């Protein structure tokens, strides 16, 4: 039986499982489909009130810095070498009214401010919202309102 590997729906090969595969081995295919569907679900809004380094499970989700947390925080996108997000991954950042600013940092990869040649960490003010999109293995673009 040929067991494929996939991290998104687009990676699934419609020719698998082959008709000649043993029926009892189909469970591996079902588990793969469940894993991919779970990863490709709609965006989930999670709340963060501390410094945070994103993990693979955070892909394609949004993160809220709540108004009750008036402390400035740093949220870090890790290097591709430590967390290999697929190209096309999106991270959305929301900083609620009254919340302290958020520094969106990146370790050794490149975070480029959309519409400019500027790279590096970005600051998101209260009432700001920004989205970062991974466009190559080591380059992210970020844009939004309240973002400097």
C-alpha positions as CSV (number, residue, x, y, z in Angstrom):
1,X,0.0,0.0,0.0
2,X,1.2,3.5,-0.8
3,X,0.8,5.8,2.1
4,X,1.1,9.4,1.0
5,X,2.2,12.4,3.1
6,X,0.3,15.7,3.0
7,X,0.1,18.9,5.0
8,X,-2.8,20.5,3.1
9,X,-5.7,19.5,1.0
10,X,-3.8,20.4,-2.2
11,X,-1.1,17.8,-1.3
12,X,-3.6,14.9,-1.3
13,X,-3.2,12.6,-4.3
14,X,-6.6,11.5,-5.6
15,X,-5.1,8.2,-7.0
16,X,-4.6,6.9,-3.5
17,X,-5.5,4.5,-2.1
18,X,-5.1,2.3,-5.1
19,X,-7.8,-0.2,-5.7
20,X,-5.2,-3.0,-5.1
21,X,-4.4,-1.8,-1.6
22,X,-5.5,-4.1,1.2
23,X,-8.8,-2.9,2.7
24,X,-7.4,-3.3,6.2
25,X,-4.7,-0.7,5.5
26,X,-7.2,2.0,4.6
27,X,-7.2,3.3,8.2
28,X,-3.9,5.1,7.5
29,X,-5.5,7.0,4.6
30,X,-8.5,8.0,6.8
31,X,-6.2,9.3,9.5
32,X,-4.3,11.3,7.0
33,X,-7.5,12.8,5.6
34,X,-8.7,13.7,9.1
35,X,-5.3,15.3,9.9
36,X,-5.4,17.4,6.7
37,X,-9.0,18.5,7.1
38,X,-8.4,19.5,10.7
39,X,-5.4,21.6,9.6
40,X,-7.3,23.2,6.8
41,X,-10.3,24.3,8.9
42,X,-11.4,27.9,9.2
43,X,-9.5,30.4,11.1
44,X,-9.6,30.1,14.9
45,X,-9.2,33.2,17.1
46,X,-6.9,32.5,20.1
47,X,-6.1,34.9,22.9
48,X,-2.5,35.6,23.9
49,X,-1.6,37.7,27.0
50,X,2.1,36.8,27.2
51,X,5.2,36.8,25.0
52,X,4.7,33.9,22.6
53,X,6.6,32.0,19.9
54,X,4.3,30.5,17.3
55,X,4.2,26.8,16.6
56,X,3.1,24.8,13.6
57,X,-0.4,24.2,15.0
58,X,-0.9,28.0,14.9
59,X,-0.9,28.1,11.1
60,X,-3.8,29.8,9.5
61,X,-5.2,31.2,12.7
62,X,-5.7,34.6,14.3
63,X,-4.3,35.8,17.7
64,X,-6.0,38.4,19.9
65,X,-4.1,40.6,22.4
66,X,-7.0,41.5,24.7
67,X,-7.8,44.9,26.1
68,X,-7.3,43.7,29.6
69,X,-3.6,43.1,29.0
70,X,-2.1,46.6,28.8
71,X,1.5,45.2,28.8
72,X,3.5,45.4,25.6
73,X,4.2,41.9,24.3
74,X,6.5,40.3,21.7
75,X,5.1,37.5,19.5
76,X,7.7,35.7,17.4
77,X,7.5,33.9,14.1
78,X,10.2,31.2,14.3
79,X,12.8,30.4,11.6
80,X,11.9,27.9,8.9
81,X,14.6,25.7,10.3
82,X,12.8,25.2,13.6
83,X,9.1,25.4,12.4
84,X,8.7,24.7,8.7
85,X,5.3,26.3,7.9
86,X,4.1,25.5,4.4
87,X,4.4,28.4,1.9
88,X,1.0,30.1,1.9
89,X,0.6,29.9,5.7
90,X,-1.2,32.9,7.2
91,X,-1.0,34.3,10.7
92,X,-3.3,37.1,11.7
93,X,-2.7,39.4,14.7
94,X,-5.4,41.5,16.4
95,X,-4.6,44.1,19.1
96,X,-7.7,45.1,21.0
97,X,-8.6,48.6,22.1
98,X,-6.6,49.6,25.2
99,X,-4.1,46.7,24.9
100,X,-0.4,47.3,25.0
101,X,1.5,47.3,21.7
102,X,2.6,44.0,20.1
103,X,6.0,43.5,18.6
104,X,5.8,41.0,15.8
105,X,9.3,39.6,15.5
106,X,10.9,37.0,13.3
107,X,14.0,35.0,14.2
108,X,16.4,34.5,11.3
109,X,14.0,34.5,8.3
110,X,12.8,37.7,6.6
111,X,9.7,39.7,7.6
112,X,9.0,42.3,4.9
113,X,6.5,45.1,5.4
114,X,4.1,45.0,2.5
115,X,4.4,47.9,0.0
116,X,7.9,48.8,1.2
117,X,11.4,47.5,1.2
118,X,11.5,47.6,5.0
119,X,12.3,44.3,6.8
120,X,12.4,43.2,10.4
121,X,10.2,43.3,13.5
122,X,6.9,45.3,13.3
123,X,4.9,47.0,16.0
124,X,1.1,46.7,16.1
125,X,-0.7,49.4,18.0
126,X,-4.0,49.1,19.9
127,X,-7.0,48.7,17.5
128,X,-4.6,47.3,14.9
129,X,-4.9,44.2,12.8
130,X,-2.2,42.7,10.6
131,X,-1.7,39.5,8.6
132,X,1.6,37.8,7.8
133,X,1.8,35.5,4.8
134,X,4.7,33.1,4.1
135,X,5.6,33.5,0.5
136,X,8.9,31.4,0.3
137,X,10.5,29.0,2.8
138,X,12.2,32.0,4.5
139,X,10.2,35.1,3.6
140,X,7.0,36.4,5.1
141,X,5.1,39.6,4.1
142,X,3.1,41.5,6.6
143,X,0.6,44.3,6.2
144,X,-2.3,45.8,8.1
145,X,-3.6,48.9,10.0
146,X,-1.9,50.3,13.0
147,X,1.3,48.5,11.9
148,X,4.7,50.3,11.8
